[in-house]
Amino acid sequence: MDSMKSVIGKMRADFVRVAEVRKERGDWSEADQAEIGEAIKAAVAKGDPDMILSWAAWLADLSHAIAAWDLIVRGSVARMRAQARTEREAREAEQAQARAAR
């Protein structure tokens, strides 16, 4: 029973994260969130392990995809910023050399 409580706790956390991101992206409406939330609550209230685990797995997969995408984006942004900084520093060094040569 403790393991099911852990699954339900993780599922709830994943639901909050997924709902927030999906609504932000326009993938879910308020009605979608409410409908899915009610279906999950019903599965938990019935104590239906198959449905609970199915919802939990689905939400965990969506949450994982969101986290992976966030990491990819953060990595890309970090590389772009590093490249921009390197290029700016090179330009500034060239400008300093040009001023010194005058």
N, C-alpha and C positions, 0 to 999 in steps of 0.2 A: 504493500500500500504506500509506503514511503517513496518508492520509486515512481509510482503513478503521480504522487504529489509533486515530485520533482519535474516530471514530464509536463504536468499542467502548469506549473510555475514558469517553466521555460516557454511553453506555448503561449502563455499570456504575454510574456515579455516580447516574444517574436511578433505576436498579433499587434501590439502597440507600435512597434517599429515598422512593420510592413504596412499597416493602415496609414500611418503618418506619411511614409514615402509614396505609397501608391496614390493617396489622395492628392499629394503635392504634385505628382506627375500626371494627374488626371486619369489614372487607371481605375480608380475606385471613386464612387460617389459616397455621400453620407449614407444613402440607402444601402449600397453594397456593404459598407462597413457594418451597418446595423444588422443586415441579413446574415452575414457571415458570423458576426458576434453572437447572434441569437442561436444559430445552428451549433456553434461550439458550446455555448452555455447549456443547450439541451443535451448534447452528448455527455458533458460533464455531470449534469444533474441525473441522467440515467445511469451513470457509471459504466457507460459502454466503452470498454477498452479498445475495441477495434476502431470505432469512430474517433475516439480521443487520439489514438496513435496516428490515425490517418491525417487528422487536422494538424497534429503536432508536426508530423513529417513534412507536410505541405508548407506550413508556415516557416519551419526551420530552413527548408530549401529556399524559399523566397528571401528570408532574412539573410541567409548566407550569400545569395546572389547580390543583394544590396551591399553587404559588407565588402564583397570582392570588388564590385564596381567602384565603391568609394576608395578602396586601396589603389586601384588602377588609376583613377582620376587624380588622387593625391600624388602618386608617383609621377604621373605625366606633368602635373603642374610644377612639382619640385624640379624636374629636369628642365622644363621650359624656363623657370626662373633662374636656375643655375646657368643655363646657356645665355640668357639675356644679360646676367651679371658679368659673365666672362667677356661677352662682346662689348659691353659698356666699358669695362675696365681696359680692354684693348684699345678702344677708341680714345679714351681719356689719356692713355699712355702715348698714343700717336700724337694727339693734340699737344701734350706736354713737350714731346720731342720737337715738334714743329715750332712751338714757341721758343724753345731753348736754342734752336738753330738760327733764329732771326737775329 
